Amino acid sequence: MQSRRRFLKTATRGAAGLALLPNIIPARLLGADAPSKRLQIAQIGCGRMGRSDMGNVMTQPIGQIVAVCDLDSKRLAAGKKLVEDYYRQNNRSFKPLKTYHDYHDVLASPEIDAVVVTVPDHWHALVAIEAAIAGKHIYVQKPVTYNIAEAIGLRKAVEATKVILQTGSQQRSEHPWHSFRGASEAVRNGRIGKLHTVKIGVGLDKPSGHPPAPMTVPANLDYERWLGSAPEQAYIERRVHPQNLLEGRPGWITTEDFGLGMITNWGAHHMDIAQWAMGQELGGPLTVDAKAAFMTNDCWTVHAAYHVEMLYPNNVQVILDNKFDNGIRFEGDEGWVFCTRGQEKVTSSDPNAADADTRPPLRASDPKILTPSASDLIHWPASKNHHLNWLESIVANTQPIAPIQQSARSLEACAAAWISMKLGRKLNWDAVTESFPGDEAANALRSRKARKPEYDFTLALQRAGIA
C-alpha cells in the first residue's frame, strides 16, 4: 500500500497537480427547475457524424436545434428533415429549421447560442475559432483540429473568449463506453502498480483500390469552399463523401490533405484516454519514434501499416501498432487492464469499432483492479452523456469533461507521431513550448500554409486581437 501512495504522489506531481483538475467540473443535472428557454443550437456539417451528433443533441430537453448548415445541399435538406421529423414524432414544439450554406451566417445570427462543428478535419479549427470569436459555445468533433498549430490557435481563442468547448472524445463519458473511464481511473489510482507500458491499437486503413481520376463536381456541392485551406486539387468523389449515401464513411478521412489517417482519427480517441490515465492530459511525450507505410497510386493517401513508440515522463512507454487489438492495454508492475469499445460502434459504417470476440470490453489481470478502492484519490466527474455534459456545462458556465486544454494535447501527441512517420526518424518533443527543440523540419510540419487568406485561421485570430 505504501508503494501505491508513492505512485499516486508521483503521478500527481508529474502532471503538475493536474490529477485534481477534473474535480472543478460539477455533476450538475437539470430537473424540474430547468430554465424554460432551451439553448438554441445550430448544426454545422450534416454528414455521417453530423447526423450522429444531431441525434444526440436533439434528444436533450435543454437544447433545441434551430438551424443546420452544409456545403452540400442534399445533405443540408436531409439534416433539416432528420431534426424536424424527430421533433414532430416526439411532440416537441419547434419552428421550421433555418438552413444555411455559409457558416458565417450562422455565427452572425443572434438567436444561436451554440454550434456543433462536424465538418472534415481540415475545417475544424477555422469554424471553431470563428465561432468562439462570435461568442458561440462549441461542440467540435475529434481530432479537435487537423494539425498542432491549429490546436494551439483554437485553445487561445476559447480561452480569450471564455466560451465552453466540448471535444467529441465520447470515451470520457459513461455512455456507451464506460470501459475507458473504469480503466483510466484504475491506472490513475495505481491499482496496477507503477505503470510502465501502454499498448494502443487504433485500427488500420487500407487503400481504396482505385487510382485518382478527376470528376465533374456535382451541382449540389460547393467544392471550392469545401476545399478550404487544403491545397488546390480536382474533385474526386472518393476523396470527399459519397453522393448516394448519408451514412457512408467519407473518403476525406483517408486523404491526407483533409485528415491525417488513423493516427489522428482513432488515435485522438485512444491517446486522449491514455494521457488521462497517465496524468498527462496537459502534458505529452518526451520522444516520438514512428514508422509507417503510406498509400501510393491510389485515391487515398494516408498511412497504412504503422508502428509508433513514445516515451513519457516517469519512464512510461506508449506503443501504437496496427497489429494490436483496437483498444488500450495499460501494464504495471502489479497487473494490467485493457479497455475497448467492444461491440458498440460510432456509426454503422465505422470499421474497427468492434472486437472480433465477445470478451468484456473492460478486463484486467485481476478482477480486484476493476473495483474502486477506499484509498483511491482520483474520481472522474460524472458525465452520463457527452452531449448533455456539454449543454449542462454551458448552463453552469463550467468546464466540460473534454475541454480544449486537454484535447489539444491529445491531438499534439498524435500529430507528432504523424510528423515522425513523414520524416522517418525519432523526434524530441517539448510539451512546454509545444514544439520540437532545434528541429526545423519537424516544426515546419506543425502547420501548413492556407490555400487562400480567407481560410487562414491565423488571420482570423489577428483580426480578433488574439495573439
C-alpha positions, 0 to 999 in steps of 0.5 A: 500500500505504501508503494501505491501512495508513492505512485499516486504522489508521483503521478500527481506531481508529474502532471503538475497537480493536474490529477485534481483538475477534473474535480472543478467540473460539477455533476450538475443535472437539470430537473424540474427547475430547468430554465424554460428557454432551451439553448438554441443550437445550430448544426454545422456539417450534416454528414455521417457524424453530423447526423450522429451528433444531431441525434444526440443533441436533439434528444436533450430537453435543454437544447433545441436545434434551430438551424443546420448548415452544409456545403452540400445541399442534399445533405443540408435538406436531409439534416433539416428533415432528420431534426424536424421529423424527430421533433414532430414524432416526439411532440416537441414544439419547434419552428421550421429549421433555418438552413444555411450554406455559409457558416458565417451566417450562422455565427452572425445570427443572434438567436444561436447560442451554440454550434456543433462543428462536424465538418472534415478535419481540415475545417475544424479549427477555422469554424471553431475559432470563428465561432468562439470569436462570435461568442458561440459555445462549441461542440467540435468533433475529434481530432479537435483540429487537423494539425498542432498549430491549429490546436494551439490557435483554437485553445487561445481563442476559447480561452480569450473568449471564455466560451465552453468547448466540448471535444467529441472524445465520447470515451470520457463519458459513461455512455456507451463506453464506460470501459475507458473511464473504469480503466483510466481511473484504475491506472490513475489510482495505481491499482496496477502498480507503477505503470510502465507500458501502454499498448494502443491499437487504433485500427488500420486503413487500407487503400481504396483500390482505385487510382485518382481520376478527376470528376465533374463536381456535382451541382449540389456541392460547393467544392471550392469552399469545401476545399478550404485551406487544403491545397488546390486539387480536382474533385474526386468523389472518393476523396470527399463523401459519397453522393448516394449515401448519408451514412457512408464513411467519407473518403476525406478521412483517408486523404491526407490533405483533409485528415491525417489517417488513423493516427489522428482519427482513432488515435485522438480517441485512444491517446486522449484516454491514455494521457488521462490515465497517465496524468498527462492530459496537459502534458505529452511525450518526451520522444516520438519514434514512428514508422509507417507505410503510406498509400501510393497510386491510389485515391487515398493517401494516408498511412497504412501499416504503422508502428509508433513508440513514445516515451513519457515522463516517469519512464512510461512507454506508449506503443501504437501498432496496427497489429494490436487489438483496437483498444488500450492495454495499460501494464504495471508492475502489479497487473494490467487492464485493457479497455475497448469499445467492444461491440458498440460502434460510432456509426454503422459504417465505422470499421474497427469499432468492434472486437472480433470476440465477445470478451468484456470490453473492460478486463484486467489481470485481476478482477480486484483492479476493476473495483474502486478502492477506499484509498483511491484519490482520483474520481472522474466527474460524472458525465452520463452523456457527452452531449448533455455534459456539454449543454449542462456545462454551458448552463453552469458556465463550467468546464466540460469533461473534454475541454480544449486544454486537454484535447489539444494535447491529445491531438499534439501527441498524435500529430507528432507521431504523424510528423515522425512517420513523414520524416522517418526518424525519432523526434524530441518533443517539448510539451512546454513550448509545444514544439520540437527543440532545434528541429526545423523540419519537424516544426515546419510540419506543425502547420501548413500554409492556407490555400487562400487568406480567407481560410487562414485561421491565423488571420482570423485570430489577428483580426480578433486581437488574439495573439 
